Amino acid sequence: MKLSLVVCSYNQAPYLRQALASLVAQRGVRRDELELLVIDGGSEDGSVEIIREFEPFLDYWVSEKDQGQSDALRKGFERATGNLQGWLCSDDELEPDAARTVLDYFGAHPEVRWVYGDASLTDETGRTVKAKKEIPFNWFIWLYDYNYLPQPSTFWRADLYAETGGLDVALHVAMDGDLWARFAELSPPRHIPARLSRMRMQPDQKTQKLKEESMRAQYEIAKRYGVRYDRRLRRQSAFLLAKTLRVGWKLATGCYW
């Protein structure tokens, strides 16, 4: 069993070294169990020099213009040879035991097609500011509240990615939510109650700069499954129920502590 991890990056030199170092430092994983691919969008901020530092540990890397994050990731997954997959944005990091945990879980649960774990939120310096402990997957909550699956803590079997057609290159935000929804149509994910990644909160983070656009994209995804949404309906009972269920579930299981 082999886990292919694609790193997408564009002008993220201040954080790229930490991201790549977190992959190289994975504990208890043989070289043939982990494949690392870096797809850079033609950075001009010193990122290429950082990538070259890690070249001995990489199975493939390229720095060239692309059509955006989804396009870069698709290029990476097209070259990936592992039967398990995941991706890491260049301002995030994996926990040291993440790869081993994922490999062992899929090996022990052949019926599971995709999984997600917990995460922590860090600031620009890498200091942990908040734990992001999650609840098991619930389709109703996911559709009516928000996409609560931490992207860098989510992993899947390559055949599931292929069966759904992979990432939509037309999407520049919420591409993870779109992919999770199509995964969930075929198979529900399993939650691993372990912290697998560190998600950095920083001013240039796409989800922060394009928050409104991300929310609109998530609403469009939900509409595919019959959810009617506009701002006037935010107080509609279904939305309130979904949020109440999520918060109550997290309180009951100690996710906030």
PyMOL commands that set and color helices and strands:
alter all, ss='L'
color gray80, all
select helices_A, chain A and resi 13-24+31-33+47-53+55-57+69-79+98-108+139-144+151-153+158-164+175-186+206-209+211-223+231-233+237-252
alter helices_A, ss='H'
color red, helices_A
select strands_A, chain A and resi 3-9+34-40+60-63+84-89+93-94+114-122+128-132+154-157+190-200
alter strands_A, ss='S'
color yellow, strands_A
deselect
rebuild
show_as cartoon
